Amino acid sequence: VPLCLTWASALGKFFGGRAKRLGQFLTKRGVSLRKAQITCTAIFLIWGVVVHLVVPPCVFMVTEGWSYIEGLYFSFITITTIGFGDFVAGVNPNIDYNTLYRYFVEVWIFLGLAWLSLFFNWKVSMYIEVHKAIKKRRKRRKDDDSSYRKQQKISTTGTDD
């Protein structure tokens, strides 16, 4: 398990690096930092939802004989690592599975875990950046207010005590 987590984390960092490069590319093209972040987040979310929650249920419908809702349920509980075990892909003895199907499922699970890991990591990083910006703004306001008060005191008393 730790090796899989390390691999998923490395894959998440790889995707994160690509998202960062996209953001840098957009800002070099004149897009504001905020719009670049929103664009990257939207692309990241749309890509992840399509690749991990919209398309796989269709594959599971064809291969496993599940309904779309059952495939979506399996996709969600697998990617979020809830894994109740009531649906398992590739183990029905009555179905002759293609060898590539099982590899597809394994790779899809690893990519999904990396995507979810990166998503949470990205959101935490954004929250920390916003928190730092708010602290910086509050400090600047406090400094501006104290210098304004000091200026007012000088102008009313004529001395700098």
N, C-alpha and C positions, 0 to 999 in steps of 0.2 A: 504493500500500500504506500509506504513513503516514497518508493521509487516512482510510482505512478503519479503521486502528487507533485514530485519534483519535475517530472516530465510535463505534466499539465501546466505547472507554473511557468516553465521555460517556454512552452508553446504560447501561453497567455502573454508573456513578455514580448515574444516575437510579434504577435498580432498587435500588441500595444505600441511597439516600435513603428509598425506600418501606419497605425492611426496617427501617431505623433508626426511622422513624415508627411502624411496627408495634410495635417493641420499646418505644418510649416510651409508646405507648398501653397496652400490657400492664402496664408497671411502674406507670403511673398507676392502673390498675385493681387494684393490690395484688399483682401477680405479682412474685416475686423476680427480680432482675436475671439470675441464672443460668438460671432457668426460661424467662424471656423470650428469652434468647440461644439456648437449646436449641430453643425453639418456632420462632423465626425461622429458625434453621438448618435445622430439619426441613422447614418449609414451603418454604424456598428449594430444598432438595435434591429434595424430592418434585416440586415444580413443574418444576424443570429437567429431571429425569429423565423425567417424563411428557411434557413438551412437546418435548424434544430427542432422547430415545432410545426412548420407547415408542410414541408416536403416529406419528411420521414413517415408520417402517418399514411401518406399515399403509398409509399413503398411497403409498409406493413399491411396495408389493405390487400395489395396484390399478392405478397409473399406469404403472409400469415393467415389471411382470410379474416382479419379483424375489420370492424367498422372503422370509419375515420375517427370517431370519438374515442374508441378503444386505443387506436394508434396514437392519438394526441395525448391521451391519458398516460400510455406507456412512455411516450417521449418526455412528458413533463416529469413523471416520477423518476425516470432514469437520469435525466440531466440534472435535476435538483438533488440527486442521490437519496431520495426518500426510499425508493425501491421496495415496495411491499412484497414483490415476488408473485403477485397474482397473474401478471403477464410477463412472459419471458420470450424473447425473440430467438428463433433458431433452434428450438428444442422439441417441437411437435414431432413425435415419431411417425405420424401419418403423412408428413410432408417430406418430399425429397428436395432438400435445399441445395442451391448452387453454392459451391465452395466460396466464391467471392462474397456472397451475402453475409456470411458470418464475419468476414474481414470488414465489410462495409459497416456492420453494426458496431464492431469494436472500435474502428477508427472514428465513427460518428460519436460514440460515447466519449472517447478521449477529447475530441474536438469540442464537444458540448461542455465537458467539464472545464476545459481551458477557457472557452468563451464565457461561461458563467463566472469563473474565477476572475477573469480580466474585467468583466462587467462590474463586479463588486469592488475590485481593487480600484478601478477607474472612478467609480462613484465616491469612494472614500477619499481618493486623492483630490477630486474636485471639491468635496466638502472641506477638506483641510485647506486648500487654496483659498476658498471663499472665506473661511474663518480667519486666515491670516490677513486677507485684504480688509476685512471688517475691523480687525484689531488695529491695523495700520491706519485706517481712516479715522477710527476713534482717537488714536494717539495724535494724529495730525490735528484733528478738531480741538482736542484738549490743549495742545501746544499753541494753536492759533488763539484759542480763548484766553489762555494765560498771558500771551504776549499782548493781546488786545486790552486785557485788564491792566497790565503793566503800563501800556501806552496811555490808557485813560488816567491812571494814577499820576503819571508824569505830567500830563497836560493840566490836571486839576490842582496838583500841589506845586508843580514847577521843580520838583527834585526827583532823583532816581534812588529811592531808599530800598 
